[in-house]
Amino acid sequence: MAALEIHWIGLLLAIFVGSYVQTLSGFALGMLVMGFATGFGLAPIAFTAMLVSASAFLNSALGLQRHWRQIPWRSALWLLALQSPMMVAGVYALNVLSGDSVAWLEILMGTIFMLTAATSVMTPPRNARTSGPGVMALTGALSGFLGGLFSTGGPPLVFTLYRQPWSLPVVRACLFLMFSVSSIVRLAVVGVNGDWSVELGYAIAIALPAIAAGAFAARRWSPALSDTNFRRAAYALLSALGLWLVVSGIGLLRAI
């Protein structure tokens, strides 16, 4: 890890923006930080994914502290059922691909971002009833795999949870719970694999003020936008990052 080239100012700015957006919307910290860091070469994918896990845990824990009473536990337990084993699979896939397949990782990440934006930019139709155990378990499994691969398990959760007949505080509480648990699991898996480093510890330490500042700024200076319009703005940013990642990945493939 000592030879890693990391652009700290840009990375901290990405974390601040991600924390700000996630505090207001309940998601996007991982996607924004991974998108900015990978698309602009701020840090390697595997390193950023570990940093995002630690950052997401702190941000989600702060959000969960305010909303834990509203967690829909029956659905949440089904979401968690397959999340952890699929996260292990995702971390393994990242370790395999991060060596010689960085271009394909960028293209895959960018495609996921654009699909997330495309399917979520419009106000989703609400289900008449809460989705059953099968849907929740599948959503948790997909979220776990993406969380292990890129530390961005939000897209499947956002797609499913915003379609439930729940209030926004309930949706956010469930998102905060899922991100908190997934972050702990991913950090534990990485630790077992021996991928922790002194440099990562430094990164987490200096990221904490950026996360706290982003969360504080979101509560103190929230934009004059409705929840729906704010999410649309976040999706527009994700779409732009996704397109940039795809173009960047294709460029890397052509250079080979």
C-alpha positions in Angstrom: 0.0 0.0 0.0 2.9 2.3 0.5 3.4 2.9 -3.2 -0.2 3.9 -3.8 -0.8 7.2 -5.5 -3.7 8.9 -3.6 -5.0 12.5 -4.2 -6.1 13.3 -0.7 -7.8 16.7 -1.3 -9.9 15.4 -4.1 -10.8 12.2 -2.2 -11.8 14.2 0.9 -14.0 16.5 -1.2 -15.7 13.5 -2.7 -16.3 12.1 0.8 -17.8 15.4 1.9 -20.2 15.6 -1.1 -21.1 11.9 -0.6 -21.8 12.4 3.1 -23.9 15.5 2.4 -26.0 13.7 -0.2 -26.5 10.6 1.8 -27.6 12.5 4.9 -30.4 14.1 2.9 -31.4 11.1 0.7 -30.3 8.0 2.7 -28.0 6.7 -0.1 -25.3 7.7 -2.6 -22.2 8.1 -0.4 -20.6 4.9 -1.7 -21.5 5.5 -5.3 -20.4 9.1 -5.4 -17.1 8.5 -3.7 -16.3 5.4 -5.8 -17.4 7.3 -8.9 -15.3 10.4 -8.3 -12.3 8.4 -7.0 -12.3 6.0 -9.9 -13.3 8.3 -12.7 -10.7 11.0 -11.8 -8.0 8.6 -10.7 -8.0 9.8 -7.0 -7.2 6.4 -5.6 -7.2 2.7 -6.7 -10.6 0.9 -6.7 -9.8 -1.6 -4.0 -8.4 1.0 -1.6 -11.4 3.4 -2.2 -13.8 0.6 -1.6 -12.3 -0.1 1.8 -12.3 3.6 2.7 -16.0 3.9 1.5 -17.0 1.1 3.8 -15.5 2.9 6.8 -17.0 6.2 5.7 -20.4 4.7 5.0 -20.5 3.1 8.4 -20.0 6.4 10.3 -22.4 8.3 8.1 -25.1 5.6 8.3 -24.6 5.2 12.0 -25.2 8.9 12.5 -28.4 8.7 10.4 -29.5 5.5 12.1 -29.2 7.1 15.5 -32.0 9.5 14.6 -34.2 6.9 12.7 -33.7 3.5 14.3 -37.2 3.4 15.8 -38.7 3.5 12.3 -36.9 0.4 11.0 -39.4 -2.1 9.4 -37.7 -5.0 11.1 -39.7 -7.8 9.4 -38.5 -6.7 5.9 -35.1 -5.6 7.2 -34.3 -9.1 8.5 -35.1 -10.7 5.1 -32.9 -8.0 3.4 -30.1 -9.0 5.7 -30.5 -12.8 5.2 -28.3 -13.2 2.1 -26.4 -9.9 2.3 -23.3 -11.1 4.1 -22.5 -14.3 2.1 -23.0 -12.4 -1.2 -20.7 -9.7 0.1 -18.0 -12.2 0.7 -18.4 -13.3 -2.9 -18.3 -9.7 -4.1 -15.0 -9.0 -2.2 -13.5 -12.1 -3.8 -14.6 -11.0 -7.2 -12.9 -7.6 -6.7 -9.7 -9.3 -5.6 -9.7 -11.4 -8.8 -10.6 -8.5 -11.2 -8.7 -5.6 -9.7 -5.3 -6.9 -11.0 -5.7 -7.1 -14.8 -9.3 -6.1 -15.4 -9.5 -2.5 -14.1 -11.0 -1.2 -17.3 -13.8 -3.7 -17.2 -14.4 -2.8 -13.5 -14.8 0.8 -14.5 -17.2 0.0 -17.3 -19.3 -2.3 -15.0 -19.3 0.4 -12.3 -20.4 3.1 -14.8 -23.1 0.9 -16.3 -24.5 0.2 -12.8 -24.5 3.9 -12.0 -26.4 4.8 -15.2 -28.9 2.0 -14.8 -29.5 3.2 -11.3 -30.1 6.7 -12.4 -32.3 5.7 -15.4 -34.6 3.4 -13.3 -34.9 5.8 -10.4 -35.0 9.3 -11.8 -38.8 9.2 -12.0 -40.9 9.0 -9.0 -41.3 5.2 -8.6 -44.8 3.7 -8.4 -45.7 2.6 -4.9 -46.6 -1.0 -4.3 -50.0 -1.6 -2.8 -48.4 -4.0 -0.3 -45.0 -4.5 1.2 -42.9 -6.9 -1.0 -42.6 -10.4 0.3 -39.6 -12.3 1.7 -38.4 -13.5 -1.7 -38.1 -10.0 -3.1 -36.4 -8.7 0.0 -33.9 -11.6 0.2 -33.0 -11.2 -3.5 -32.6 -7.4 -3.1 -30.3 -8.0 -0.1 -28.3 -10.6 -2.1 -27.7 -8.2 -5.0 -26.9 -5.4 -2.6 -24.4 -7.6 -0.8 -22.6 -8.6 -4.0 -22.3 -5.0 -5.2 -21.3 -3.9 -1.7 -18.5 -6.5 -1.7 -17.4 -5.6 -5.2 -17.5 -1.8 -5.2 -18.8 -1.0 -1.7 -21.9 0.4 -3.5 -24.8 -1.8 -2.4 -27.3 1.0 -2.7 -28.8 0.5 -6.2 -30.9 -2.6 -5.5 -32.0 -1.3 -2.1 -33.1 2.1 -3.6 -34.9 0.3 -6.5 -36.9 -1.9 -4.1 -37.4 0.2 -1.0 -38.6 3.4 -2.6 -41.4 1.3 -4.2 -42.7 0.1 -0.8 -45.8 1.7 0.7 -43.6 3.3 3.4 -43.0 6.8 4.5 -39.7 8.4 3.5 -38.3 8.2 7.1 -39.0 4.5 7.2 -37.2 4.0 3.9 -34.2 6.0 5.1 -34.1 4.1 8.4 -34.0 0.8 6.5 -31.3 2.1 4.2 -29.2 3.4 7.1 -29.5 0.0 8.8 -28.5 -1.9 5.7 -25.5 0.3 5.0 -24.3 0.1 8.6 -24.4 -3.7 8.7 -22.9 -4.1 5.2 -20.0 -1.7 6.1 -19.2 -3.7 9.2 -19.3 -7.0 7.4 -17.2 -5.7 4.5 -14.5 -4.3 6.8 -14.4 -7.6 8.7 -14.0 -9.6 5.5 -11.2 -7.3 4.4 -9.6 -7.6 7.8 -9.7 -11.4 7.6 -8.0 -11.3 4.2 -5.2 -9.2 5.6 -5.9 -6.2 3.4 -5.8 -3.5 6.2 -2.8 -1.2 6.1 -1.4 1.8 7.9 -2.2 4.0 4.9 -5.9 2.9 5.1 -5.9 3.7 8.8 -4.6 7.2 8.0 -7.2 7.6 5.3 -10.1 6.6 7.6 -8.8 9.0 10.3 -8.6 12.0 8.0 -12.0 11.1 6.4 -13.9 11.3 9.6 -14.0 15.1 9.7 -15.1 15.2 6.1 -18.0 12.8 6.9 -19.0 14.7 10.0 -18.8 18.1 8.1 -20.9 16.7 5.2 -23.6 15.4 7.6 -23.6 18.7 9.6 -23.8 20.8 6.4 -26.7 18.7 5.2 -28.7 19.4 8.4 -27.7 23.0 8.6 -27.9 24.1 4.9 -30.2 21.7 3.1 -31.2 22.8 -0.4 -34.6 24.3 -1.1 -35.7 21.2 -3.0 -38.3 18.6 -2.4 -37.1 15.1 -1.5 -38.1 13.9 -5.0 -36.2 16.7 -6.8 -33.1 16.3 -4.6 -33.0 12.6 -5.5 -33.3 13.5 -9.2 -30.4 15.9 -8.9 -28.4 13.1 -7.2 -29.3 10.7 -10.0 -28.3 13.2 -12.6 -24.9 13.4 -11.0 -24.6 9.6 -10.8 -25.5 9.3 -14.4 -22.8 11.8 -15.4 -20.3 9.9 -13.3 -21.4 6.6 -14.8 -21.0 7.9 -18.4 -17.5 9.2 -17.5 -16.5 5.8 -16.0 -17.7 3.9 -19.1 -15.8 6.3 -21.5 -12.7 6.0 -19.3 -12.9 2.2 -19.2 -13.3 2.0 -23.0 -10.3 4.3 -23.3 -8.2 2.0 -21.1 -9.2 -1.0 -23.2 -8.2 0.7 -26.4 -4.8 1.6 -24.9 -4.0 -2.0 -24.2 
